[in-house]
């Protein structure tokens, strides 16, 4: 069985995936929360099995809201990102102990704030865009670099689709998005996951 865990991006990225799977996504869950609570939301120990494949997709909300907020408090970017990713990977290892493959997804490129606000109006909800577009691209790239590095160290697989979905400036290609913060046209992601499986 293939089990997919993540925030709303896990739902969008793997909708219509052709191989039988269970998508256990839960909206608005941050990598920080996974790390802090030492649990993967909706994970049950019975899922641990040497034939199971696990796909995890978290981090966009962290890059959109929380890393920038921590930077404003005077913390160092690499320290923030390294702590987030290390504790996230450790939580995965703590929960998923028997498996065929663990696949970690790259974090989705950030949506341009101007394009988001054209459709949805000024951002007043609890998940704001903290930092400029360029800064959020930098946060996301730092996180993806670390995720890739820790995947290599732990013999996990890194599903990297960032370049395919990013514009020249590193933000999310608007024509491939849902006009919010998610990828909509996900054929490429499903194809890449199928190849990895």
C-alpha positions in Angstrom: 0.0 0.0 0.0 1.0 3.6 -0.6 0.3 6.0 2.2 0.5 9.7 1.6 0.7 12.2 4.5 0.9 15.9 4.3 -1.0 19.2 4.3 -3.4 20.4 1.6 -0.5 20.2 -0.9 -0.5 16.4 -0.5 -4.1 16.4 -1.6 -3.5 18.6 -4.6 -0.2 17.1 -5.7 -1.5 13.5 -5.8 -5.2 13.8 -6.8 -6.1 11.3 -9.5 -2.9 9.2 -8.8 -3.6 6.0 -10.7 -2.1 3.4 -8.3 -4.3 2.4 -5.3 -3.3 4.5 -2.3 -4.6 6.2 0.8 -4.1 10.0 1.0 -4.2 10.9 4.7 -3.6 14.6 4.2 -4.8 17.1 6.8 -5.1 20.8 5.9 -2.8 23.5 7.3 -0.4 21.2 9.2 3.1 22.6 9.4 6.4 20.8 9.4 7.0 22.7 12.7 4.0 21.0 14.2 5.0 17.6 13.0 8.5 18.2 14.6 7.2 19.7 17.8 4.6 17.0 18.5 6.7 14.1 17.3 3.8 12.7 15.4 2.6 12.5 11.8 -1.0 13.5 11.7 -3.3 10.6 11.0 -0.5 8.0 11.2 -1.2 4.7 12.9 1.5 2.3 13.9 -0.4 -0.5 12.1 0.8 1.2 8.8 4.4 0.1 9.6 5.0 -2.8 7.1 8.0 -3.8 5.0 5.8 -3.7 1.9 4.4 -0.2 2.4 5.5 3.0 0.7 5.2 6.3 2.5 5.0 9.7 0.8 5.3 12.9 2.9 4.5 16.4 1.8 4.9 19.2 4.3 6.6 22.6 4.5 4.8 25.2 2.3 3.0 26.9 5.2 6.3 27.0 7.1 8.0 28.8 4.2 5.1 31.1 3.6 4.4 32.2 7.2 6.7 31.0 9.9 10.3 31.1 8.7 9.9 34.8 7.8 8.3 35.5 11.2 11.3 33.8 13.0 13.7 35.8 10.8 12.0 39.0 12.0 12.7 37.9 15.6 16.4 37.8 14.8 17.0 34.1 14.2 19.4 32.9 11.5 17.9 31.4 8.3 20.1 28.3 8.3 19.6 27.6 12.0 15.8 27.9 11.5 15.7 25.6 8.5 18.2 23.1 9.8 16.3 22.6 13.0 13.0 22.3 11.2 14.3 19.7 8.7 16.3 17.7 11.2 13.5 17.4 13.7 11.0 16.6 10.8 13.2 13.8 9.6 13.7 12.5 13.1 9.9 12.4 13.6 9.5 10.4 10.4 12.1 7.9 11.6 10.4 7.7 15.0 7.0 7.0 13.5 7.8 5.0 10.4 10.0 2.2 11.4 9.2 -0.6 8.9 8.8 0.3 5.3 9.7 -0.4 1.7 10.4 3.2 0.7 10.0 6.6 2.3 9.6 9.4 -0.3 9.9 13.1 0.8 8.4 15.7 -1.5 10.0 19.0 -2.3 8.2 22.0 -1.0 6.0 23.8 -3.6 7.3 27.1 -5.0 5.8 30.1 -3.3 2.9 31.9 -5.0 3.6 35.6 -6.0 1.8 37.8 -3.4 0.6 40.2 -6.1 -1.1 37.4 -8.2 -2.7 35.9 -5.1 -4.1 39.2 -4.0 -5.5 39.9 -7.5 -7.8 36.9 -7.1 -8.4 36.8 -3.3 -7.9 40.4 -2.2 -5.6 41.6 0.6 -4.3 38.8 2.8 -6.0 39.0 6.2 -6.2 35.3 7.2 -4.2 33.4 9.7 -1.6 32.2 7.2 -0.1 35.4 5.8 2.7 35.8 3.3 5.7 36.9 5.5 8.6 38.2 3.5 8.9 39.4 -0.1 8.5 36.9 -3.0 12.3 36.7 -3.3 12.7 36.0 0.4 10.1 33.2 0.4 11.8 31.7 -2.6 15.1 31.8 -0.6 13.4 30.1 2.4 11.9 27.4 0.2 15.2 26.7 -1.6 17.0 26.5 1.7 14.5 24.0 3.0 14.5 21.9 -0.2 18.3 21.8 -0.2 18.3 20.5 3.4 15.5 18.0 2.7 17.5 16.6 -0.2 20.6 16.4 1.9 18.8 14.6 4.8 17.1 12.2 2.4 20.5 11.1 1.1 21.9 10.7 4.6 18.9 8.6 5.7 18.4 6.6 2.4 15.1 8.2 1.8 14.0 9.3 -1.7 13.6 13.0 -2.5 10.8 13.7 -5.0 12.0 17.0 -6.4 9.6 18.8 -8.7 10.4 22.3 -7.7 12.1 23.3 -11.0 9.3 22.0 -13.1 6.7 24.1 -11.3 8.8 27.3 -10.7 9.0 30.4 -12.8 12.3 32.1 -13.7 12.1 34.0 -10.4 11.5 30.8 -8.4 7.9 31.5 -7.7 5.0 29.1 -8.6 4.1 29.0 -12.3 0.7 30.7 -12.3 -0.6 28.6 -15.2 0.1 25.4 -13.3 -1.4 26.6 -10.0 -4.9 26.6 -8.6 -4.6 30.4 -8.4 -4.1 30.1 -4.7 -0.9 28.5 -3.3 -1.2 25.0 -4.6 -0.2 23.1 -7.8 -3.2 22.3 -9.9 -1.9 20.6 -13.0 -0.2 17.7 -11.2 0.4 15.2 -14.0 4.2 15.7 -13.8 4.2 14.9 -10.0 2.1 11.8 -10.5 4.4 10.6 -13.3 7.5 11.2 -11.2 6.0 9.4 -8.2 5.0 6.5 -10.5 8.6 6.2 -11.8 10.0 6.2 -8.2 7.6 3.5 -7.2 
